[in-house]
Amino acid sequence: MRPHKPAEVSPSLPDETDWPAWVAHGAPALLAYLDHEQRFRYANETHRRWLGIDPQQLIGRRLIDVIGPRNHELASVALDSAYAGHTASYEGELYNGRERRYARGNFEPDFDAGGRVRGIFTALVDITERRDLELQLHESEQRFFGAFQHAAIGMALVAPDSRWLRVNAALCAMLGYHEDEFLSRTTRDITHPDDIATSDSRHEQMLAGELESCHIEKRYFHKNGDPVHVQLSVSLVRDNDSSPLYFVVQIQNISQRKAFEDALHRERELAEVTLRSIGDAVITTDPQLCITSLNPIAEAMTGWSSIEAQGRPIEEIFQLFDAHDGHAVANPLRAAIGHNSIVDLVGKTLLRHRHGFDTPVEDSSAPIHDHAGNVIGGVLVFHDVSETRALALKMIHLTQHDTLTGLPNRSQLHGHIGQAIATANRRQQRAALLYVDIDNFKQVNELHGHAAGDQVLRAFTAQLQRCLPGDELLSRYGGDEFVVLLPHLENVGETASLCQTLINQGEQTRVDGLPELDLHLSIGISVYPDDATEPEGLLQHAETALVAVKTQGLHGYRFFTASMNERTQARRRIETALRQALSRHELDLHYQPKVEAQSGRIVGAEALLRWYADGHEQYKPDQFIPVAEDTGLILPIGAWVLRQACRQAQRWLYAGHAIPVSVNVSPLQFQHAEFYHWLDEVLDESGLDAGLLELELTERMVMSGGDATTGLLQRIKRRGVRLSLDDFGTGYCSLSYLKHFPIDALKIDRVFVHDLTSDRDTATITSAIIAMARGLDKEVVAEGVETREQAAFLRQAGCSQLQGFLFGAPMPAAEFQRLLAEPTRIAPGP
């Protein structure tokens, strides 16, 4: 390496007058200049304090003679490097006589005009005190990290952005990760999703200075995927400016404790369920004999509810009298607690009901002990010994259970929900309520009779019960509606999974002697405490979510959201107004032209329902028609639409225009037992040729009814009415079944037409549908045609008729008739 040569070199050795004043007068460093023979040419005043020698006496003396061979040897490597022309430094021990010090020195070569080293500048600082502090700090850190690494509990240092900075062996063993796997993750990466919000909240509070430290229970995921319950103690370390440096976290595995708590809780729940379901009455008290609980039988026999009785003295609730003389009998529980033993009633004793009548009872009383044997309360177990006891028990059961399915009925539901809420609150967990409805169940009764419907409900109940092996409660809420209560919810994902299982299994319900039922389920879900904190609110919100499922026209499940309340209120407003719409003549039919694809000539019209009030559109069809279907109002409205459309087609025929009119039929109309009778009556009343009426049905309507639907379609066809499948391609998407049904036309859904010119796959599918339909001798109508390019494609593909805004928007009947009267008709386009 070539020595560094300064740009400007002084011609002679430096003189003391060349040095800054602070150097010459006691700079804290030892400053010196050594010539090429390592002789002192300059030494500052600090040498006096270090060596005890006048600096002037050092001039001309060799370095080794001044500092001694041992010091010289320690610094020799750095000195040799400096004399070789390189800047060098030394940090290490030096001896001031017998005293060992610690110093740091810098050696800078000084070059002559020829670039040769003529001496070196030295600067030496005594850093003994700093070194001692560093050693102490290092030892402290070693002790800390030794304790950190070998602690029996998990320990970690976590950055403010939640990155793991350091973890100990106990934490690695607890969660199954190696240290490098931790350091590539954040705490959120292994935290249970349901615990992230609470954990983040505490994290932000500590960073903001709202908390100095915190204790929290949460769940981490073990590397194998299992949740691990932990208890964290977290402290935040800040720098001198109060900026956060890192969190110190102590982590204890409390999974075993949680398991014990769960087991204890389940035992308690089992005890509560047992007390509520046994045939004997049970009353419990505290040590002062104030009531703590009554089971349902005790409530019935005393006339007091458990809530009303809590805290009251036992004698106020449990009043005993001698059957012979009518005198009051001492409560046996006082003797049982006083003597710490079991005490039974002696002789014939009557229990006086709250409303004054007496019942002969037998009783056993006993103290309740804690684990140490201390009396912490008492229990009374008694029963009715009269001949009416069995009848009373049966009556109590009947009032609480559904007679058809044996399930708890709605009279008990609020109480069960209240218990689930209390349980979830104690465990700091969620609970969920599922509102289950069998869609269109009344069709089962209409097609197969009510006796068969009862069989289906019993089979359906058994099917659902097989899906609920735990402590979930299934209740019949009424008709074809059921409620499932989930009192122990680890996470919301469990609810979604269970709902899908219920749907899959419930829809597979089978009954001997009945054809395939094709049941479909809709489920609305509300969650405690997210959606409501009391039973009625949970029920209402679950029902609102159920309505939201049905509004979509789909089967499945949905969780309640706050926005659903707004939609529910809007639906109620629509329903209220819709009930008056017919009588107020607010409903009207508009007609959209269908044109022949090749000529553009109008060859038909589709009747479309509109709702106007005071000259303005009241609601859009997609807003009010689903409400009409859900409420059953679609039946009178549908009958009115059919009648008006037939009358209008007859008027056009009188005016010289034989224009077929198509009418959409809702599933509720079509599946009604009287539909064909209504259709026949309307045709006779209007006098319209049946060939000028076309009914538009959906694929699902045609496919879901079995033999009954096939028979009805054939009967309608024999009457002369045309049949078409609306929105074709969005349902079963199969042409193979068409040969089994007397369908005249297919309507290609607008979603296919919209993407014809922009999506090659859509164009290919549409062309295939048209070709196959024409091969089956069916007419093909495309709806939603808006551009000439779409029309040209459909025309070339062989589509029979076109319908859409390109040829005309839905319009009032009078405007449509004027369009029919125009000599040019609608141009087919290029």
LOZA-964468 format. One line per field, with one value per residue (C-alpha): residue in three letters; x, y, z. Coordinates in steps of 0.2 Angstrom, whole numbers, plus 5000, padded with zeros to 4 digits. Layout:
// residues N
rest	[ALA;...];
xx	[X;...];
yy	[Y;...];
zz	[Z;...];
END
This chain:
// residues 830
rest	[MET;ARG;PRO;HIS;LYS;PRO;ALA;GLU;VAL;SER;PRO;SER;LEU;PRO;ASP;GLU;THR;ASP;TRP;PRO;ALA;TRP;VAL;ALA;HIS;GLY;ALA;PRO;ALA;LEU;LEU;ALA;TYR;LEU;ASP;HIS;GLU;GLN;ARG;PHE;ARG;TYR;ALA;ASN;GLU;THR;HIS;ARG;ARG;TRP;LEU;GLY;ILE;ASP;PRO;GLN;GLN;LEU;ILE;GLY;ARG;ARG;LEU;ILE;ASP;VAL;ILE;GLY;PRO;ARG;ASN;HIS;GLU;LEU;ALA;SER;VAL;ALA;LEU;ASP;SER;ALA;TYR;ALA;GLY;HIS;THR;ALA;SER;TYR;GLU;GLY;GLU;LEU;TYR;ASN;GLY;ARG;GLU;ARG;ARG;TYR;ALA;ARG;GLY;ASN;PHE;GLU;PRO;ASP;PHE;ASP;ALA;GLY;GLY;ARG;VAL;ARG;GLY;ILE;PHE;THR;ALA;LEU;VAL;ASP;ILE;THR;GLU;ARG;ARG;ASP;LEU;GLU;LEU;GLN;LEU;HIS;GLU;SER;GLU;GLN;ARG;PHE;PHE;GLY;ALA;PHE;GLN;HIS;ALA;ALA;ILE;GLY;MET;ALA;LEU;VAL;ALA;PRO;ASP;SER;ARG;TRP;LEU;ARG;VAL;ASN;ALA;ALA;LEU;CYS;ALA;MET;LEU;GLY;TYR;HIS;GLU;ASP;GLU;PHE;LEU;SER;ARG;THR;THR;ARG;ASP;ILE;THR;HIS;PRO;ASP;ASP;ILE;ALA;THR;SER;ASP;SER;ARG;HIS;GLU;GLN;MET;LEU;ALA;GLY;GLU;LEU;GLU;SER;CYS;HIS;ILE;GLU;LYS;ARG;TYR;PHE;HIS;LYS;ASN;GLY;ASP;PRO;VAL;HIS;VAL;GLN;LEU;SER;VAL;SER;LEU;VAL;ARG;ASP;ASN;ASP;SER;SER;PRO;LEU;TYR;PHE;VAL;VAL;GLN;ILE;GLN;ASN;ILE;SER;GLN;ARG;LYS;ALA;PHE;GLU;ASP;ALA;LEU;HIS;ARG;GLU;ARG;GLU;LEU;ALA;GLU;VAL;THR;LEU;ARG;SER;ILE;GLY;ASP;ALA;VAL;ILE;THR;THR;ASP;PRO;GLN;LEU;CYS;ILE;THR;SER;LEU;ASN;PRO;ILE;ALA;GLU;ALA;MET;THR;GLY;TRP;SER;SER;ILE;GLU;ALA;GLN;GLY;ARG;PRO;ILE;GLU;GLU;ILE;PHE;GLN;LEU;PHE;ASP;ALA;HIS;ASP;GLY;HIS;ALA;VAL;ALA;ASN;PRO;LEU;ARG;ALA;ALA;ILE;GLY;HIS;ASN;SER;ILE;VAL;ASP;LEU;VAL;GLY;LYS;THR;LEU;LEU;ARG;HIS;ARG;HIS;GLY;PHE;ASP;THR;PRO;VAL;GLU;ASP;SER;SER;ALA;PRO;ILE;HIS;ASP;HIS;ALA;GLY;ASN;VAL;ILE;GLY;GLY;VAL;LEU;VAL;PHE;HIS;ASP;VAL;SER;GLU;THR;ARG;ALA;LEU;ALA;LEU;LYS;MET;ILE;HIS;LEU;THR;GLN;HIS;ASP;THR;LEU;THR;GLY;LEU;PRO;ASN;ARG;SER;GLN;LEU;HIS;GLY;HIS;ILE;GLY;GLN;ALA;ILE;ALA;THR;ALA;ASN;ARG;ARG;GLN;GLN;ARG;ALA;ALA;LEU;LEU;TYR;VAL;ASP;ILE;ASP;ASN;PHE;LYS;GLN;VAL;ASN;GLU;LEU;HIS;GLY;HIS;ALA;ALA;GLY;ASP;GLN;VAL;LEU;ARG;ALA;PHE;THR;ALA;GLN;LEU;GLN;ARG;CYS;LEU;PRO;GLY;ASP;GLU;LEU;LEU;SER;ARG;TYR;GLY;GLY;ASP;GLU;PHE;VAL;VAL;LEU;LEU;PRO;HIS;LEU;GLU;ASN;VAL;GLY;GLU;THR;ALA;SER;LEU;CYS;GLN;THR;LEU;ILE;ASN;GLN;GLY;GLU;GLN;THR;ARG;VAL;ASP;GLY;LEU;PRO;GLU;LEU;ASP;LEU;HIS;LEU;SER;ILE;GLY;ILE;SER;VAL;TYR;PRO;ASP;ASP;ALA;THR;GLU;PRO;GLU;GLY;LEU;LEU;GLN;HIS;ALA;GLU;THR;ALA;LEU;VAL;ALA;VAL;LYS;THR;GLN;GLY;LEU;HIS;GLY;TYR;ARG;PHE;PHE;THR;ALA;SER;MET;ASN;GLU;ARG;THR;GLN;ALA;ARG;ARG;ARG;ILE;GLU;THR;ALA;LEU;ARG;GLN;ALA;LEU;SER;ARG;HIS;GLU;LEU;ASP;LEU;HIS;TYR;GLN;PRO;LYS;VAL;GLU;ALA;GLN;SER;GLY;ARG;ILE;VAL;GLY;ALA;GLU;ALA;LEU;LEU;ARG;TRP;TYR;ALA;ASP;GLY;HIS;GLU;GLN;TYR;LYS;PRO;ASP;GLN;PHE;ILE;PRO;VAL;ALA;GLU;ASP;THR;GLY;LEU;ILE;LEU;PRO;ILE;GLY;ALA;TRP;VAL;LEU;ARG;GLN;ALA;CYS;ARG;GLN;ALA;GLN;ARG;TRP;LEU;TYR;ALA;GLY;HIS;ALA;ILE;PRO;VAL;SER;VAL;ASN;VAL;SER;PRO;LEU;GLN;PHE;GLN;HIS;ALA;GLU;PHE;TYR;HIS;TRP;LEU;ASP;GLU;VAL;LEU;ASP;GLU;SER;GLY;LEU;ASP;ALA;GLY;LEU;LEU;GLU;LEU;GLU;LEU;THR;GLU;ARG;MET;VAL;MET;SER;GLY;GLY;ASP;ALA;THR;THR;GLY;LEU;LEU;GLN;ARG;ILE;LYS;ARG;ARG;GLY;VAL;ARG;LEU;SER;LEU;ASP;ASP;PHE;GLY;THR;GLY;TYR;CYS;SER;LEU;SER;TYR;LEU;LYS;HIS;PHE;PRO;ILE;ASP;ALA;LEU;LYS;ILE;ASP;ARG;VAL;PHE;VAL;HIS;ASP;LEU;THR;SER;ASP;ARG;ASP;THR;ALA;THR;ILE;THR;SER;ALA;ILE;ILE;ALA;MET;ALA;ARG;GLY;LEU;ASP;LYS;GLU;VAL;VAL;ALA;GLU;GLY;VAL;GLU;THR;ARG;GLU;GLN;ALA;ALA;PHE;LEU;ARG;GLN;ALA;GLY;CYS;SER;GLN;LEU;GLN;GLY;PHE;LEU;PHE;GLY;ALA;PRO;MET;PRO;ALA;ALA;GLU;PHE;GLN;ARG;LEU;LEU;ALA;GLU;PRO;THR;ARG;ILE;ALA;PRO;GLY;PRO];
xx	[5000;5007;5009;4998;5007;4999;4997;5007;5022;5031;5049;5055;5049;5034;5038;5027;5022;5013;5002;4985;4985;4973;4985;5000;4990;4983;4973;4966;4974;4993;4999;5017;5028;5041;5054;5060;5071;5055;5063;5051;5052;5036;5025;5011;5008;4996;5012;5016;5000;5002;5021;5025;5039;5041;5037;5052;5063;5055;5062;5076;5072;5067;5049;5054;5065;5051;5036;5046;5048;5031;5021;5032;5028;5010;5009;5023;5011;5002;5019;5026;5011;5012;5031;5027;5016;4999;4987;4986;4977;4979;4966;4971;4981;4995;5005;5008;5022;5013;4996;4987;4977;4967;4970;4966;4979;4980;4996;4997;5013;5022;5030;5044;5044;5050;5036;5046;5040;5050;5040;5023;5010;5003;4987;4983;4968;4965;4949;4951;4935;4925;4932;4927;4909;4908;4914;4901;4888;4893;4893;4875;4869;4877;4868;4852;4852;4858;4842;4832;4838;4837;4821;4808;4794;4794;4803;4804;4809;4797;4800;4787;4781;4778;4793;4801;4818;4824;4816;4822;4822;4807;4796;4803;4799;4781;4777;4787;4797;4816;4823;4826;4808;4802;4813;4806;4788;4778;4768;4752;4757;4755;4741;4723;4712;4699;4712;4721;4710;4712;4730;4732;4722;4734;4749;4743;4739;4756;4765;4754;4759;4741;4748;4765;4762;4748;4743;4733;4727;4727;4730;4745;4746;4759;4769;4758;4743;4736;4730;4740;4732;4745;4746;4757;4765;4771;4782;4789;4807;4810;4826;4831;4819;4805;4804;4799;4814;4806;4793;4799;4786;4784;4774;4766;4757;4740;4732;4731;4723;4711;4707;4704;4693;4683;4681;4675;4663;4656;4653;4644;4634;4630;4625;4614;4606;4604;4595;4584;4579;4577;4559;4562;4562;4578;4582;4599;4604;4619;4625;4612;4598;4594;4589;4602;4592;4577;4575;4560;4551;4554;4547;4531;4529;4532;4525;4541;4553;4571;4575;4561;4567;4585;4591;4575;4575;4571;4555;4547;4549;4548;4533;4529;4514;4509;4495;4486;4485;4490;4504;4520;4534;4552;4562;4573;4587;4591;4594;4604;4616;4616;4621;4631;4621;4607;4590;4573;4555;4546;4527;4515;4520;4512;4521;4511;4511;4513;4495;4488;4485;4495;4504;4510;4529;4544;4560;4578;4590;4609;4623;4635;4654;4669;4685;4690;4674;4667;4648;4645;4627;4612;4601;4583;4577;4559;4544;4526;4519;4501;4492;4493;4512;4514;4501;4509;4526;4518;4510;4526;4535;4521;4522;4540;4542;4535;4523;4528;4547;4550;4561;4561;4548;4549;4542;4558;4569;4572;4578;4590;4597;4599;4609;4620;4623;4628;4639;4648;4650;4658;4670;4673;4668;4655;4638;4628;4610;4605;4588;4584;4570;4564;4561;4543;4539;4521;4523;4526;4509;4500;4508;4508;4496;4499;4502;4517;4523;4523;4534;4546;4548;4552;4564;4572;4573;4583;4594;4599;4601;4614;4624;4624;4634;4639;4630;4621;4603;4590;4573;4557;4552;4536;4530;4545;4557;4570;4583;4600;4609;4628;4634;4652;4659;4678;4678;4665;4672;4665;4647;4649;4656;4641;4628;4635;4634;4616;4612;4620;4613;4595;4593;4596;4581;4572;4555;4550;4535;4538;4548;4564;4559;4572;4572;4582;4587;4590;4599;4601;4615;4617;4632;4633;4640;4644;4626;4616;4617;4600;4589;4576;4589;4598;4582;4577;4594;4595;4578;4583;4598;4587;4576;4592;4595;4578;4578;4593;4582;4596;4598;4612;4617;4621;4628;4618;4625;4619;4615;4602;4591;4590;4585;4572;4564;4564;4556;4542;4539;4537;4526;4515;4513;4512;4496;4487;4495;4482;4467;4474;4477;4496;4502;4503;4510;4523;4527;4544;4545;4552;4558;4561;4580;4581;4568;4566;4547;4539;4533;4529;4529;4534;4523;4533;4526;4529;4523;4518;4511;4507;4515;4531;4539;4537;4549;4559;4554;4569;4564;4546;4544;4555;4545;4529;4535;4541;4524;4513;4507;4513;4498;4485;4497;4502;4483;4480;4496;4490;4472;4478;4491;4477;4465;4478;4483;4464;4463;4478;4470;4454;4465;4472;4488;4490;4504;4508;4511;4523;4520;4533;4526;4533;4537;4524;4510;4516;4517;4500;4487;4474;4486;4479;4461;4466;4474;4459;4448;4458;4458;4440;4436;4447;4442;4460;4467;4478;4491;4494;4499;4516;4521;4540;4546;4563;4574;4573;4554;4553;4566;4561;4543;4545;4531;4518;4527;4528;4510;4505;4516;4508;4491;4495;4502;4487;4477;4487;4497;4516;4530;4547;4562;4568;4586;4592;4610;4610;4602;4605;4614;4609;4599;4597;4581;4572;4566;4556;4546;4534;4545;4543;4556;4572;4577;4596;4600;4606;4623;4628;4622;4632;4649;4646;4658;4671;4673;4677;4671;4654;4652;4656;4644;4630;4633;4632;4616;4608;4613;4608;4591;4587;4593;4579;4567;4565;4564;4578;4575;4590;4586;4596;4602;4609;4621;4620;4636;4627;4612;4622;4631;4615;4607;4621;4622;4603;4594;4575;4570;4579;4573;4582;4584;4591;4573;4564;4563;4547;4533;4515;4502;4496;4514;4517;4501;4507;4524;4514;4505;4521;4523;4542;4543;4560;4575;4585;4601;4617];
yy	[5000;5017;5029;5044;5060;5076;5090;5102;5097;5109;5110;5107;5099;5107;5120;5122;5139;5130;5121;5128;5136;5123;5110;5118;5122;5106;5097;5081;5070;5066;5075;5072;5072;5058;5059;5045;5038;5038;5053;5066;5082;5089;5084;5094;5098;5083;5072;5079;5073;5056;5053;5065;5072;5090;5089;5099;5085;5073;5082;5071;5056;5040;5034;5016;5025;5035;5023;5007;4991;4984;4998;5000;4982;4984;4999;4992;4986;5003;5012;5001;5005;5023;5024;5013;5028;5023;5031;5018;5017;5007;5003;4993;4992;5004;5005;5021;5014;4999;5006;4998;5010;5008;5020;5024;5031;5038;5039;5050;5049;5066;5066;5077;5085;5069;5059;5050;5048;5059;5057;5054;5064;5054;5057;5046;5047;5039;5029;5019;5025;5023;5006;5001;5007;4997;4982;4984;4987;4972;4961;4968;4964;4947;4944;4951;4940;4925;4927;4931;4916;4903;4910;4896;4907;4914;4930;4941;4959;4966;4981;4995;4989;4972;4963;4950;4956;4942;4927;4915;4896;4894;4903;4893;4877;4884;4889;4877;4890;4892;4909;4914;4909;4921;4935;4934;4937;4949;4946;4948;4934;4921;4929;4922;4933;4935;4942;4954;4969;4968;4966;4980;4991;4988;4990;5007;5013;5009;5018;5033;5033;5029;5013;5010;4991;4979;4961;4952;4935;4930;4915;4912;4899;4885;4881;4865;4876;4873;4888;4891;4901;4913;4927;4942;4954;4969;4983;4997;5003;5021;5031;5047;5057;5045;5038;5019;5007;4990;4980;4967;4953;4939;4925;4911;4896;4895;4882;4869;4882;4886;4868;4866;4882;4875;4858;4867;4878;4863;4854;4869;4870;4852;4854;4868;4859;4844;4854;4862;4845;4834;4830;4836;4854;4861;4877;4883;4896;4906;4902;4915;4905;4918;4911;4910;4899;4889;4876;4876;4863;4873;4889;4880;4873;4889;4901;4911;4914;4911;4930;4936;4924;4928;4936;4933;4923;4904;4905;4918;4907;4889;4890;4874;4869;4853;4844;4839;4855;4868;4875;4882;4869;4875;4875;4859;4868;4879;4863;4855;4870;4872;4854;4852;4836;4830;4833;4826;4832;4822;4818;4825;4842;4855;4867;4883;4890;4909;4910;4901;4883;4869;4854;4838;4837;4826;4836;4833;4847;4847;4860;4864;4863;4871;4861;4864;4858;4875;4877;4889;4887;4875;4865;4859;4845;4841;4834;4833;4817;4820;4810;4825;4826;4816;4826;4843;4837;4832;4849;4858;4848;4852;4871;4871;4859;4857;4843;4838;4838;4837;4852;4866;4879;4898;4900;4894;4902;4918;4910;4899;4914;4923;4908;4908;4926;4924;4910;4919;4934;4924;4916;4932;4923;4926;4917;4915;4913;4905;4908;4894;4894;4880;4890;4887;4873;4876;4868;4852;4853;4858;4844;4830;4835;4841;4824;4822;4839;4834;4819;4830;4842;4827;4820;4837;4840;4823;4828;4845;4836;4825;4840;4847;4835;4847;4859;4869;4871;4867;4875;4875;4893;4890;4882;4879;4890;4884;4893;4886;4893;4892;4896;4893;4902;4902;4912;4918;4906;4891;4898;4899;4882;4875;4884;4876;4859;4862;4868;4853;4840;4849;4849;4830;4826;4811;4803;4786;4786;4804;4809;4819;4835;4847;4857;4873;4882;4900;4905;4922;4924;4937;4936;4941;4954;4961;4963;4963;4960;4954;4940;4950;4960;4944;4936;4952;4954;4936;4937;4953;4943;4929;4942;4948;4931;4929;4946;4941;4926;4914;4901;4901;4911;4929;4937;4952;4970;4987;4992;4978;4987;5001;4989;4981;4998;5002;4985;4988;5005;4997;4983;4995;5006;4991;4984;5000;5001;4991;4999;5016;5012;5016;5000;5001;4990;4996;4986;4984;4979;4962;4964;4951;4950;4951;4963;4974;4972;4972;4954;4955;4964;4960;4967;4975;4981;4999;5008;5027;5039;5057;5056;5050;5033;5027;5012;5003;4985;4977;4986;4981;4965;4955;4962;4957;4939;4938;4944;4935;4951;4944;4933;4947;4958;4944;4940;4959;4959;4944;4951;4968;4961;4950;4964;4975;4962;4961;4979;4979;4965;4975;4989;4978;4973;4954;4957;4942;4948;4940;4940;4936;4923;4922;4906;4909;4911;4896;4884;4889;4875;4887;4894;4885;4890;4908;4908;4899;4912;4927;4920;4917;4934;4944;4934;4934;4920;4909;4910;4928;4925;4920;4915;4918;4906;4904;4888;4885;4886;4873;4861;4861;4855;4837;4828;4841;4855;4844;4841;4859;4864;4852;4857;4876;4871;4861;4877;4886;4897;4899;4896;4903;4901;4918;4923;4907;4902;4909;4894;4876;4880;4864;4861;4842;4844;4855;4840;4835;4851;4860;4876;4887;4899;4903;4921;4923;4933;4951;4947;4936;4950;4964;4955;4948;4960;4962;4944;4930;4916;4924;4926;4907;4901;4912;4906;4888;4891;4898;4884;4871;4879;4880;4862;4858;4869;4882;4901;4911;4929;4940;4953;4968;4972;4990;4992;4989;4978;4966;4965;4961;4947;4940;4941;4932;4919;4914;4923;4924;4940;4954;4965;4980;4998;4998;4995;5004;5006;5000;5012;5015;5005;5021;5025;5007;5007;5023;5014;5000;5012;5019;5013;5011;5000;4999;4997;4982;4990;4985];
zz	[5000;4995;5009;5009;5005;5010;4998;5007;5019;5031;5027;5045;5060;5068;5082;5097;5091;5076;5088;5093;5110;5118;5113;5121;5137;5144;5131;5140;5127;5127;5112;5105;5090;5087;5074;5063;5078;5089;5099;5107;5097;5106;5121;5128;5147;5149;5150;5166;5174;5166;5168;5182;5170;5164;5145;5141;5149;5136;5121;5113;5123;5114;5117;5123;5137;5142;5142;5145;5135;5140;5135;5119;5115;5117;5105;5093;5079;5078;5079;5065;5054;5056;5052;5037;5031;5037;5049;5064;5080;5096;5110;5125;5141;5145;5162;5171;5182;5191;5188;5173;5163;5147;5133;5115;5104;5086;5076;5060;5049;5045;5027;5021;5004;4996;5003;5016;5034;5045;5061;5068;5077;5092;5102;5117;5128;5145;5143;5159;5167;5151;5149;5167;5164;5148;5157;5170;5157;5148;5163;5167;5150;5151;5168;5160;5145;5155;5165;5150;5140;5154;5162;5166;5157;5140;5137;5122;5117;5104;5093;5093;5076;5083;5076;5087;5092;5104;5111;5124;5124;5134;5122;5107;5116;5121;5103;5092;5082;5081;5086;5067;5063;5077;5071;5053;5060;5070;5085;5075;5063;5076;5086;5085;5073;5087;5099;5087;5090;5109;5108;5096;5107;5122;5111;5105;5123;5129;5114;5117;5136;5142;5150;5158;5158;5155;5158;5144;5140;5122;5110;5100;5086;5089;5074;5072;5071;5088;5098;5114;5128;5136;5149;5144;5156;5145;5149;5137;5138;5132;5128;5137;5125;5130;5113;5113;5111;5114;5124;5137;5137;5149;5142;5152;5145;5153;5141;5155;5167;5153;5150;5169;5169;5154;5162;5178;5168;5159;5175;5182;5166;5167;5185;5180;5166;5177;5190;5177;5170;5184;5191;5209;5214;5220;5230;5235;5247;5254;5272;5279;5270;5257;5241;5227;5214;5210;5197;5185;5196;5212;5202;5198;5216;5225;5212;5213;5198;5202;5198;5210;5224;5224;5240;5249;5266;5263;5274;5263;5248;5255;5268;5276;5287;5296;5287;5303;5313;5300;5311;5303;5302;5305;5289;5289;5280;5296;5306;5292;5291;5310;5313;5297;5292;5281;5288;5281;5284;5297;5295;5283;5277;5266;5255;5253;5235;5233;5227;5243;5238;5247;5240;5251;5249;5254;5258;5260;5266;5266;5268;5254;5257;5249;5246;5264;5271;5276;5274;5260;5258;5258;5246;5248;5237;5237;5227;5226;5233;5228;5215;5203;5203;5187;5179;5184;5178;5161;5160;5164;5150;5138;5141;5138;5123;5106;5105;5087;5088;5107;5105;5118;5112;5111;5128;5135;5122;5130;5146;5137;5127;5144;5151;5135;5137;5155;5151;5137;5148;5161;5149;5140;5124;5110;5108;5092;5088;5071;5064;5053;5040;5028;5012;5004;5016;5014;4997;5006;5015;4999;4988;5001;5015;5033;5040;5028;5032;5051;5046;5036;5051;5063;5051;5048;5067;5068;5054;5062;5080;5072;5067;5085;5096;5109;5120;5107;5109;5095;5098;5087;5086;5076;5060;5049;5059;5071;5082;5086;5101;5102;5120;5118;5102;5101;5084;5072;5058;5068;5066;5047;5046;5057;5046;5030;5039;5044;5026;5018;5030;5032;5013;5013;5024;5017;5022;5017;5005;4999;4983;4984;4994;4987;5004;5005;5020;5024;5040;5049;5062;5076;5088;5106;5111;5094;5088;5104;5123;5127;5120;5111;5102;5096;5090;5080;5072;5067;5060;5050;5043;5038;5029;5020;5014;5007;4999;4988;4982;4987;5000;5012;5028;5032;5047;5054;5050;5055;5038;5037;5049;5037;5023;5034;5038;5020;5016;5029;5021;5004;5011;5019;5004;4992;5001;4996;4978;4969;4977;4974;4955;4957;4948;4929;4915;4902;4887;4879;4860;4854;4836;4822;4821;4802;4798;4814;4813;4830;4834;4852;4868;4886;4900;4914;4931;4936;4952;4950;4963;4959;4942;4949;4950;4968;4968;4956;4951;4959;4976;4977;4968;4980;4994;4985;4983;5002;5009;4997;4989;4972;4971;4969;4960;4948;4945;4941;4929;4920;4918;4912;4899;4892;4890;4882;4869;4865;4863;4851;4842;4839;4833;4820;4828;4833;4845;4857;4875;4887;4906;4920;4932;4950;4958;4971;4958;4947;4962;4968;4967;4958;4945;4930;4936;4937;4920;4911;4920;4913;4896;4895;4903;4891;4876;4870;4859;4870;4856;4859;4878;4883;4900;4905;4918;4926;4925;4943;4943;4929;4936;4955;4954;4948;4940;4946;4936;4921;4921;4924;4909;4898;4903;4900;4883;4878;4882;4868;4879;4874;4886;4887;4899;4905;4910;4901;4905;4923;4932;4928;4911;4903;4887;4889;4900;4887;4877;4893;4894;4881;4880;4865;4867;4877;4882;4883;4899;4897;4906;4890;4878;4887;4885;4868;4859;4872;4878;4866;4878;4881;4862;4860;4874;4867;4849;4856;4865;4850;4839;4851;4854;4836;4834;4847;4836;4850;4846;4854;4861;4866;4880;4885;4867;4868;4853;4834;4836;4848;4837;4822;4831;4837;4820;4812;4826;4822;4835;4831;4841;4849;4864;4872;4873;4855;4849;4863;4882;4891;4888;4892;4882;4872;4867;4862;4851;4842;4838;4831;4820;4812;4795;4795;4811;4820;4808;4810;4809;4799];
END
